Amino acid sequence: MTLKLRNLISILITLSFVILAIFLGHKLWVRYMDTPWTRDGRVRADIVNVASDVSGIVTKVAVTDNQFVHKGDVLFVVDTERYKDSLTQANAVAEQKKLNMEMKRDQALRRANLDDQVISRENRDDAAISASAAQAEYQEALALREHAKLNLNRTVVRSPVNGWVTNLLVRPGDFAQNGVAKLAVIDQQSFWVYGYFEENKIPLIHIGNEAEVRLLGTDRVLKGRVESIAHGITDRDNPTDVRLLANVNPSFNWVRLAQRVPVRIALEQLPSDTTLAAGMTCSVIVRQN
């Protein structure tokens, strides 16, 4: 092989590598700039904060941390003795009001049957009004009794959804304040993904686009679709002061990074062989239709 031919082959090989590098670089540039994808994705889920509807000492915790529970399973129990006593008292008051109502009603009936020469019309009317008032008091006592029953039933706190108990901190002996959350349950069927896309890629994303979600550290790809795109994020350079005036930052950074806008991805099918946890990191690629 002559020297000239060897030089020509070397030049062709070099040109081939250069052309291949340019082609691959172009593909990577297009993928990075023109394809909506992000490594900044988070697995999210609905977290139900469970609170007792009544106040009292927690006497029993029926679950353990990270335990799977079904809808209706007992989570914890608030001391029932006080609410049993309240129901007993409400039953007694209702019975007393019932007897008083029956007495007033019988008195009104007897007076209604008497002649006007024996009893005045005013006394007859007063007896009828007294009977009506006693009936109203009895209805109030029944309502209070039903409320006492409801409070007693709600001393047993149950799971509102199928899911996992997480970060369990409640212990027997703790005081449960009504309306104050004591534990959290992650809804099993509520997982979705938030992908935080750069604002210059948002025009490439449309509702209904197919999406691929790859969890960090795994090769498992989850299928999903774009469900919604956020329409607002916080402007950190324009907070509001105590007098509700705009607090404009006087300095300006010449290097401006693209803002990231949340895009909600609905997962088409939850994997049965992969553990999903709210807060996991993932990559998201949106396929343009």
Secondary structure, DSSP 8 states (H G I E B T S, - for coil): --HHHHHHHHHHHHHHHHHHHHHHHHHHHHHHHHS-EEEEEEEE--EEEEE-SS-EEEEEE---TT-EE-TT-EEEEE--HHHHHHHHHHHHHHHHHHHHHHHHHHHHHHHHHS-TTTS-HHHHHHHHHHHHHHHHHHHHHHHHHHHHHHHHHTTEEE-SSSEEEES----TT-EE-TTSEEEEEEETT--EEEEEEEGGGGGG--TT-EEEEEETT---EEEEEEEEE------TTS-B-TTS-B---S---SS----EEEEEEEESS--SSS---TT-EEEEEE---
